[in-house]
Amino acid sequence: MSATPAVHVAVGVIRDGDGNILLTRRARHAHQGGLWEFPGGKLEADESVAQALRRELREEVGITVKNAHPLIKINHRYPELRVLLDVWQVTDFSGTADAREGQAMRWVAPQRLSAYTFPAANLPIITAARLPDRYAILEGQNAEQVLSNLERIVDKQIQLLQLRLKTLPTAAVSAVCEAVLEKCQRRGIRVLLNSDLALSHRNADGIHLSSRALLACRSRPPHYQWVAASCHNLSELRHAEQIGADFAVLAPILPTPTHPGARTLGWEAAANLITRVNLPVFFLGGLELADMDRARHAGARGIAGISAFLT
């Protein structure tokens, strides 16, 4: 007997001009009733996700979607049914949001989403909604180059940064780390320290696990607000999901000048891999900002990179 097909649902993460996100509360009699959710609904026969999203948001909260792009896909099994949540980020709409079905509704700042109770399938969506679509990796041959690169990254309005410093002399790492954290804190940039730095800094926002450090973890590293992981295959992606990492970076997607002969995943394989985990994933390797739309439509949260944010 074949497995029961998943219920395919179009979901909208809708932002207003201040960056707040629209939430609605499920009816008490519905599945997962009384919990908060991102609005949307089931696809009808012969309906695309984009068509369903426009229809559901018009019917449910009275807005007309003008611009939206994929955010994340979630496959989740409840005891009583399976769901496929096809989540899109709505960046432009017309009309005023209104609870057309008498449901509770409110606009919530992204950092306040964790204060609301959601169905379990929605939890990775919360993380994806709180992440930007650009994840910069800060490197440099010396302290001066690191700080110069940081200035160029800041000019690109980066909000999330990994401090890797793989090529920096060991003696310079601590002082450079202090300088970077101080500047990023003033600019509101979240900083994750690469696990290979062997630094534990109270002012950092989290840790980025190398693939080696990831596989050595049996559980999520404690005391970090954000935990990310470098992954190269399905096994590593699933391990990152299992330990409770917030997001992963999948690489390499395309050839890079520094590793021209290295084996790459390519767009199709990378897109296939991330459908098999419920985790926001950034693509890394040979990508430019011009590749952002392709990365999103392949299912990635966005793009990670070094040179992509320096040019």
C-alpha positions, 0 to 999 in steps of 0.5 A: 500500500502506498503512503498517504500523500502529504497535504501540500500547503502554501504559506506566506511569511508577510513583512510590513514596511517595518519588517514585522511579520504577520501571524494568525491563530488557527481556529480551535476546531482545526488541526493544531487548533489555537496555535499561531501560524504564518497564514496560507492554505492547501493547494487546490487541484491544478493550482501552482504554489504561487497561485495558491499563495495569492488566493489564500492570502486574499481570502484569509487576510485580504491582501494582494501579493505583488512580489514573493519568493521561495523561503523554505520547504518543510516536510513534517509528519504529525501522528495523524498526517503528513504536510509539505509546507511550501513557504514563500516570503512576501516582500510586497503586497497591496491592501491592508491586512484584515482577519477575514475569517474572524481569526486572531491576527497580529504583526510581530517583530522577527526577534519576538516570534519565539514568544508565540506557540506554533505547530512543530512544523513551523519551527524551522520557518521561524528560524528562516524568517529571522535569517537574512539572505546573505551570510558573509565569511570574513577572512584576511591574510593579516589584521589590516586586510581583515579590517579592510574587508570588514569595511567593504562587507559593512557597506554591503549592508550585511547583517550576518557574518562568520569570522573564520580567519583561517589564514590569519597568523595565530598571534593576531587572532584574538585582537582582530576578533575583539576589533571585529566584534566591537565594530559589528556590535555597533552596526547591529551585525550578528557574528558567528565564530568559526569553531576552528578558532578555538575562541569562546567569546561572550560578545559573539552571537554564535558558533559556526561548526566546521564539518569536522566539528559538526560530526564530533557533536552529539548534541547542540553546543550549549550557551550559543544563541546561533549555531551553524554548520558547514556541510558537503553532503546529505549525511552532514546536513542530516547530522546538523538537523539532528543536533539542532543547528539553526542553519547550514552552509552547503558547499561547493555549489560551483567551481571556485578560483581557489579550488578550480579542480575540486568536485562540485555539487551543481545546482540540481544536486544541491537543490535535491539535497536540501529538500531532504532536511527541514533546515535553512541552508545557504549555498556557498562556492563560486556564487555571486549576488546575481545568483541569489534568485536562482539559489532561492528557487533551488530552495536555499535561504540565500548565499554565503561567501567571501569574495561575493560580498567584497566586489 
